[in-house]
């Protein structure tokens, strides 16, 4: 079982409450929905973004492979939304395969993140910080600031437990928007 699936299992009961505490966004994709993500510092170029819906009270990451990034339902659905969009991806997968967010912890203040939406606009963000969250501390990913973008992945593998115990949250702030 990969790290994101473990996170979903751990937080599924909490998510039932969150689903009602935060606005649930429509499942249809709009023109300003994130389409691809690029992180030049990590060599990530136009990684496709897929919606990670809540199914049976948990995020269903079954569409999330080694190359995809998931937009977590119940977080912001687009830049400048009420809540910051949260993009999650694997750091590693079974068999030692590196995920899109491998090396995410090496990002530093000022590093650029680019998000292209379905309508072709390019949204440029700058990293402003990062922090470790306990795996069960899901509430902290909900930030009511649509000018922010949050990247989330697993962190701190515990060999004894056979799972990641924390999540790395990288926070970026919108710097500019470019039309296509």
SEFIVO-179230 format. One line per field, with one value per residue (C-alpha): residue in one letter; x, y, z. Coordinates in pm, 1 decimal, always signed. Last residue first. Layout:
! residues N
rest <- A	...
X <- X	...
Y <- Y	...
Z <- Z	...
This chain:
! residues 180
rest <- X	X	X	X	X	X	X	X	X	X	X	X	X	X	X	X	X	X	X	X	X	X	X	X	X	X	X	X	X	X	X	X	X	X	X	X	X	X	X	X	X	X	X	X	X	X	X	X	X	X	X	X	X	X	X	X	X	X	X	X	X	X	X	X	X	X	X	X	X	X	X	X	X	X	X	X	X	X	X	X	X	X	X	X	X	X	X	X	X	X	X	X	X	X	X	X	X	X	X	X	X	X	X	X	X	X	X	X	X	X	X	X	X	X	X	X	X	X	X	X	X	X	X	X	X	X	X	X	X	X	X	X	X	X	X	X	X	X	X	X	X	X	X	X	X	X	X	X	X	X	X	X	X	X	X	X	X	X	X	X	X	X	X	X	X	X	X	X	X	X	X	X	X	X	X	X	X	X	X	X
X <- -182.6	-246.4	+7.3	-79.1	+160.9	+313.7	+64.4	+194.3	+346.2	+320.6	+490.2	+324.7	+522.8	+309.2	+397.6	+412.8	+499.6	+445.8	+607.0	+561.4	+918.6	+1059.8	+898.7	+914.5	+929.7	+728.7	+427.6	+319.7	+130.1	+167.5	-31.6	-111.8	-196.0	-379.6	-709.1	-667.5	-900.2	-642.2	-760.0	-441.6	-436.8	-754.3	-573.5	-362.1	-378.6	-44.3	+124.9	+226.1	+574.1	+630.0	+721.5	+779.2	+719.5	+751.8	+679.0	+376.2	+321.3	-23.7	-20.4	-354.1	-442.0	-816.5	-754.1	-525.6	-146.8	+25.2	+384.5	+595.9	+901.7	+1155.3	+1162.7	+1184.4	+1342.6	+1234.4	+1444.8	+1151.2	+975.1	+1257.4	+1021.7	+694.3	+626.3	+681.3	+999.4	+967.5	+1121.8	+915.6	+614.3	+576.2	+780.1	+711.5	+355.0	+140.9	-97.0	-216.6	-412.2	-597.9	-616.4	-970.7	-1213.3	-1093.8	-823.8	-650.2	-887.2	-1072.4	-982.6	-998.9	-1302.4	-1167.6	-791.5	-624.8	-403.9	-69.2	+5.9	+340.0	+384.4	+14.6	-288.6	-611.4	-669.3	-633.6	-987.9	-994.2	-1197.6	-1557.8	-1700.0	-1550.6	-1400.2	-1267.9	-903.8	-924.5	-639.4	-345.5	-103.0	+267.1	+369.7	+741.7	+882.1	+1261.4	+1267.0	+1376.9	+1149.6	+829.2	+558.6	+193.5	-72.7	-451.3	-561.8	-932.1	-987.5	-1190.3	-1423.2	-1407.6	-1722.9	-1724.4	-1884.3	-1701.9	-1785.3	-1777.3	-1605.2	-1757.8	-1975.5	-1696.6	-1476.3	-1687.9	-1668.2	-1304.4	-1225.7	-1343.5	-1131.0	-817.6	-603.4	-717.1	-657.8	-311.3	-226.9	-345.4	-116.3	+182.7	+148.8	+0.0
Y <- +3227.4	+3480.9	+3512.9	+3525.1	+3654.9	+3592.9	+3360.7	+3235.1	+2893.5	+2654.1	+2316.3	+2065.3	+1753.3	+1483.3	+1274.1	+915.3	+735.1	+362.9	+28.8	+84.1	-19.8	+135.9	+473.7	+682.9	+1052.4	+1230.8	+1181.6	+1450.0	+1776.8	+2085.6	+2393.6	+2687.8	+3026.8	+3321.1	+3143.1	+3201.6	+3017.2	+2749.6	+2391.6	+2185.0	+2228.1	+2018.8	+1707.5	+1660.7	+1280.0	+1231.8	+1477.3	+1785.4	+1887.4	+2237.7	+2430.3	+2788.6	+3080.2	+2901.1	+3134.7	+3091.1	+3147.3	+3090.8	+3021.2	+3064.4	+2807.4	+2773.3	+2430.7	+2586.9	+2590.3	+2587.6	+2692.0	+2664.2	+2885.4	+2860.4	+3174.7	+3000.7	+2661.6	+2333.3	+2040.4	+1885.2	+1817.5	+1579.4	+1312.6	+1496.3	+1345.3	+992.5	+790.0	+414.1	+217.5	-96.6	+52.4	+421.6	+720.8	+1092.0	+1048.3	+1342.9	+1585.9	+1924.8	+2141.1	+2440.5	+2729.9	+2798.7	+3065.9	+3021.1	+3255.7	+2970.5	+2680.8	+2404.0	+2506.3	+2212.3	+1981.8	+1756.2	+1713.5	+1802.4	+1502.6	+1509.1	+1242.2	+1088.4	+795.7	+713.8	+883.0	+748.9	+522.8	+823.0	+803.1	+1057.9	+910.1	+922.2	+653.8	+823.5	+1170.6	+1282.2	+1319.2	+1529.8	+1473.2	+1702.9	+1610.5	+1676.7	+1958.9	+1951.1	+1838.6	+1885.2	+1946.9	+2312.1	+2363.3	+2269.1	+2232.8	+2143.2	+2065.9	+2114.8	+2327.4	+2417.2	+2763.5	+2630.4	+2438.7	+2072.1	+1906.0	+1750.9	+2051.8	+2175.7	+2065.1	+2360.0	+2278.4	+2141.6	+1875.1	+1698.9	+1767.0	+1539.4	+1247.4	+1334.6	+1253.1	+896.7	+858.4	+999.6	+692.4	+504.3	+805.6	+854.7	+489.1	+527.2	+826.6	+633.6	+336.5	+0.0
Z <- -2326.4	-2055.3	-1776.0	-1408.4	-1145.9	-803.1	-637.5	-303.5	-233.5	+60.8	+78.0	+311.3	+399.2	+555.0	+857.2	+984.8	+662.3	+688.2	+779.7	+1153.4	+1236.4	+920.2	+988.7	+670.7	+747.4	+477.0	+249.5	+2.8	-12.6	-232.4	-132.3	-358.2	-212.5	-365.8	-291.8	+81.3	+320.5	+407.4	+448.4	+471.7	+850.0	+894.9	+775.9	+1088.8	+1087.7	+911.4	+1148.2	+958.6	+851.8	+728.0	+416.9	+319.7	+84.7	-249.0	-538.8	-766.6	-1136.9	-1285.5	-1659.8	-1834.9	-2101.6	-2026.0	-1869.5	-1610.8	-1615.5	-1276.2	-1239.7	-925.6	-877.9	-596.0	-378.8	-41.4	-94.1	-245.6	-123.1	+62.1	-268.4	-365.9	-499.6	-557.4	-900.3	-769.0	-766.2	-819.4	-532.7	-596.1	-425.8	-491.6	-385.1	-323.5	-441.5	-533.6	-369.9	-492.6	-250.0	-396.6	-150.5	-31.9	-156.0	-514.8	-649.4	-836.3	-894.4	-712.2	-359.5	-118.0	-82.8	-361.4	-355.2	-685.3	-761.6	-941.3	-1198.4	-1304.6	-1064.4	-1058.9	-908.1	-1056.2	-750.7	-518.8	-386.2	-103.5	+179.1	+304.2	+76.7	-227.9	-201.0	-534.3	-639.4	-954.8	-1196.8	-1273.0	-1549.0	-1481.9	-1713.1	-1641.3	-1306.3	-1313.4	-938.0	-959.8	-1263.4	-1076.9	-1341.6	-1287.1	-1548.3	-1578.5	-1283.1	-1315.5	-1463.9	-1757.4	-1522.0	-1426.0	-1302.7	-954.7	-790.7	-482.7	-132.7	+103.6	+430.8	+751.7	+584.8	+403.6	+703.2	+923.7	+682.2	+633.9	+994.8	+944.9	+631.5	+789.0	+853.3	+544.1	+320.3	+464.9	+402.5	+42.2	+7.9	+137.3	-99.1	+0.0
